[in-house]
Amino acid sequence: MVEQVVREPVDVPALRAWLVAHAVPGVDEVDTGADGSSTHRRALPDGTRLEVHLPADGPPVLRTTGGASGTQVGRRWLGLDHDPAPGVAVLADDPVLGPLVRSRPLVRVPGAPDPFEAVVNVVLGQHVSLAAGRVFAGRLAAAHPVTAEALAGLAPDALRVAVGVTGARAVTLVALARAVLDGLDLAPQPDPDARAATRAALLALPGVGPWTADLAAMRCLRDPDVFLPGDLVLRKALGGVTAREAAGLAEAWAPHRSLAVVHLWTHHALDPR
């Protein structure tokens, strides 16, 4: 394995909380040490293995079998592809987010090592808790390879039975897989116009609404300015506001709303302090 000690500043407890909360049974391996350290492992569809060791004290260590490309994917997984410093500079004085950002300025926006699987898991997480979404994702991974090629050939009813989701959710998964085979690219995209086109293509799929498309844009396309006004956890973190009120508050956080989302999730749910 190629090993890289992460030199960029990282909020290790926040990252650990994110990785644990999003770990899919049967896909992600998480080992926790008696000293508070943790090691997180997963394999990609091409066989590349990723491993990140988060010590109780000190920098993360990234290991991969995939050479330079595997290291790039691993760094994206940890959010190292986006520097939070510009966002911190903007958000630190905000009356709502400022206290969170000043107390944890090293929080990053983690990415998706496997964009297709990540969007599948976002679909499985629609209208359920994060924990319930992980259960569905684990069932899917146990029943079928989570690749576009494998899911595109399935009958939605068979997928519904295997995973335990609604028929509508199964139809969405098959439609997503077929769209990817037809050319829908879910990989990171630096061009805002290309990101907008991909978001529009996602919204055209049955069962995909703004929450799903925007979360895919944040985690997979790596859009730094995504907000999810309909997200219940975010609305609770903002004091129980409506979706419209949440969207209004978030206008002041552009163009760093993805970082704002992760700060609110971290503070309210993933790693409260």
C-alpha positions in Angstrom: 0.0 0.0 0.0 1.1 3.6 -0.7 1.1 5.6 2.5 0.6 9.3 2.9 0.7 11.2 6.2 -1.9 14.0 5.9 -0.1 17.4 6.3 -3.2 19.6 5.8 -4.9 20.6 9.1 -7.9 18.4 9.8 -10.5 18.3 12.6 -10.0 14.6 13.3 -12.9 14.1 15.7 -15.3 15.6 13.2 -13.9 13.5 10.4 -14.1 10.4 12.5 -17.7 11.1 13.4 -18.6 11.6 9.7 -17.0 8.4 8.6 -18.6 6.4 11.4 -22.0 7.8 10.7 -21.8 7.1 7.0 -20.2 3.6 7.3 -22.2 1.1 5.3 -22.4 -2.4 6.9 -20.5 -4.9 4.8 -18.8 -2.1 2.8 -17.0 0.0 5.3 -14.8 -1.6 8.0 -14.3 0.5 11.1 -11.9 -0.6 13.9 -11.7 1.5 17.0 -8.6 1.4 19.3 -8.6 1.5 23.0 -6.7 4.8 22.8 -9.6 6.5 20.9 -8.0 6.0 17.5 -9.9 4.5 14.6 -9.1 2.9 11.2 -11.5 3.0 8.3 -11.3 0.7 5.3 -13.3 0.2 2.1 -12.8 -1.2 -1.4 -13.7 0.5 -4.6 -15.4 -1.3 -7.6 -12.0 -1.4 -9.5 -10.4 -3.3 -6.6 -8.6 -0.3 -5.1 -8.5 -0.5 -1.3 -8.6 2.6 0.8 -7.6 2.8 4.5 -7.4 5.9 6.7 -6.0 5.8 10.2 -7.3 8.5 12.5 -5.1 8.6 15.6 -6.2 9.9 19.0 -3.6 12.5 18.6 -1.7 13.5 15.5 -2.4 13.7 11.7 -4.4 11.2 9.7 -2.6 8.5 7.7 -4.0 7.6 4.3 -3.1 4.2 2.7 -4.2 2.9 -0.7 -3.4 0.2 -3.2 -4.4 2.4 -6.1 -1.2 4.5 -6.5 -1.6 8.2 -7.4 -5.2 7.8 -8.5 -6.1 5.9 -5.3 -4.5 8.6 -3.2 -6.5 11.3 -5.0 -9.7 9.4 -4.3 -8.7 8.9 -0.7 -7.9 12.6 -0.2 -11.3 13.5 -1.6 -12.9 11.0 0.8 -11.3 13.1 3.7 -12.3 16.4 2.2 -8.6 17.3 1.4 -9.6 18.5 -2.1 -11.3 21.6 -0.7 -9.4 24.1 1.5 -11.8 25.3 4.2 -9.8 28.4 5.0 -11.6 30.8 2.5 -14.9 29.6 3.9 -13.8 30.1 7.5 -12.7 33.6 6.7 -16.2 34.4 5.4 -18.3 32.5 7.9 -16.4 33.2 11.1 -18.1 36.5 11.7 -21.6 35.3 10.8 -24.0 35.6 13.8 -25.4 32.1 13.3 -22.4 30.1 12.1 -19.6 32.2 13.5 -19.4 30.4 16.9 -19.4 27.0 15.3 -16.7 27.9 12.7 -14.5 29.7 15.2 -14.6 26.8 17.6 -13.8 24.2 14.9 -12.1 26.0 12.0 -10.5 22.8 10.6 -13.8 21.0 9.7 -13.9 20.0 6.1 -16.5 18.7 3.6 -15.9 15.0 3.1 -16.3 13.7 -0.4 -17.4 10.3 -1.9 -14.8 7.8 -2.8 -17.3 6.0 -5.1 -19.7 8.7 -6.6 -22.3 6.2 -8.0 -22.5 4.3 -4.7 -22.8 7.6 -2.8 -25.8 8.8 -4.9 -27.4 5.4 -4.5 -27.1 5.7 -0.8 -28.5 9.2 -0.9 -31.6 7.8 -2.7 -31.8 5.1 0.0 -31.7 7.8 2.6 -34.6 9.8 1.3 -37.2 10.5 4.0 -35.5 8.2 6.6 -32.8 8.7 9.2 -29.1 8.4 8.4 -29.0 5.2 10.4 -32.0 3.7 8.5 -30.4 4.7 5.2 -27.3 2.8 6.2 -29.4 -0.3 6.9 -30.9 -0.2 3.4 -27.4 0.4 1.9 -26.0 -2.6 3.7 -28.9 -4.8 2.4 -28.3 -3.6 -1.1 -24.5 -4.3 -0.9 -25.2 -7.8 0.5 -27.6 -8.6 -2.3 -26.0 -7.0 -5.4 -22.8 -5.2 -6.5 -23.4 -1.5 -6.1 -22.4 -0.6 -9.6 -24.4 0.9 -12.5 -23.9 -2.2 -14.6 -25.3 -4.5 -11.9 -28.3 -2.3 -10.9 -29.3 -1.3 -14.4 -30.3 -4.8 -15.3 -32.5 -5.5 -12.2 -36.2 -5.4 -12.1 -37.3 -2.7 -9.7 -39.6 -5.2 -7.9 -36.7 -7.6 -7.2 -34.7 -4.7 -5.8 -37.7 -3.6 -3.7 -37.9 -7.1 -2.1 -34.1 -7.5 -1.6 -33.6 -4.1 0.0 -36.9 -3.5 1.7 -37.5 -0.1 0.1 -40.6 1.2 -1.6 -41.3 0.4 -5.2 -40.8 4.1 -6.1 -37.4 4.1 -4.5 -36.4 0.9 -6.4 -37.6 2.5 -9.7 -35.3 5.5 -8.9 -32.3 3.3 -8.3 -32.7 1.4 -11.6 -33.3 4.7 -13.5 -30.2 6.2 -11.9 -28.1 3.2 -12.9 -29.4 3.3 -16.5 -28.7 7.0 -16.7 -25.1 6.5 -15.6 -24.6 3.8 -18.3 -26.1 6.3 -20.8 -23.4 8.8 -19.9 -24.5 10.7 -16.7 -21.2 11.6 -15.0 -21.3 11.8 -11.2 -17.5 12.3 -10.8 -16.1 15.6 -9.3 -16.7 18.5 -11.7 -14.9 21.8 -11.3 -17.0 23.6 -14.0 -20.1 25.2 -12.4 -22.1 24.9 -15.7 -21.3 21.2 -15.9 -22.4 20.7 -12.3 -25.6 22.5 -13.1 -26.2 20.3 -16.1 -25.6 17.1 -14.0 -28.0 18.4 -11.3 -30.7 19.0 -13.9 -30.2 15.5 -15.3 -30.5 14.0 -11.8 -33.7 16.1 -11.2 -35.2 14.6 -14.4 -35.0 11.1 -13.0 -38.1 9.7 -11.3 -38.0 10.1 -7.6 -35.1 12.6 -7.5 -35.9 15.9 -5.9 -33.7 18.9 -4.9 -32.5 17.3 -1.6 -31.1 14.3 -3.4 -29.7 16.2 -6.3 -28.1 18.8 -4.1 -26.5 16.3 -1.7 -25.1 14.5 -4.7 -23.7 17.8 -5.9 -22.0 18.4 -2.6 -20.6 15.0 -2.0 -19.9 13.7 -5.5 -19.7 16.7 -7.9 -17.9 18.6 -5.1 -19.9 21.8 -5.4 -18.7 24.1 -2.6 -21.9 26.1 -2.4 -24.7 23.7 -1.7 -27.4 24.2 0.9 -30.3 21.8 1.7 -33.1 23.9 3.0 -35.5 20.9 3.3 -33.1 18.9 5.4 -34.7 18.2 8.8 -31.4 18.0 10.7 -30.3 21.4 9.3 -33.6 23.0 10.1 -33.5 21.7 13.7 -29.9 22.9 14.0 -31.1 26.3 13.0 -33.8 26.4 15.7 -36.6 24.6 14.0 -37.0 27.1 11.1 -39.0 26.4 8.0 -37.3 25.4 4.8 -37.9 28.9 3.4 -36.4 30.5 6.5 -33.4 28.1 6.3 -32.8 29.1 2.7 -33.0 32.7 3.6 -30.4 32.4 6.4 -28.1 30.5 4.1 -28.0 33.2 1.5 -25.4 35.0 3.7 -23.1 31.9 3.6 -22.6 31.8 -0.2 -20.4 30.8 -1.8 -19.4 28.4 1.1 -22.7 26.8 1.9 -21.5 23.2 1.7 -19.0 24.0 4.5 -21.9 25.6 6.5 -23.9 22.4 6.0 -21.2 20.2 7.4 -20.6 22.6 10.4 -24.3 22.4 11.2 -24.6 18.7 10.9 -21.4 18.2 12.9 -22.5 20.5 15.7 -26.1 19.3 15.9 -25.8 15.5 15.2 -22.5 14.0 14.3 -20.1 15.3 17.0 -21.8 17.8 19.3 -19.7 19.7 21.8 
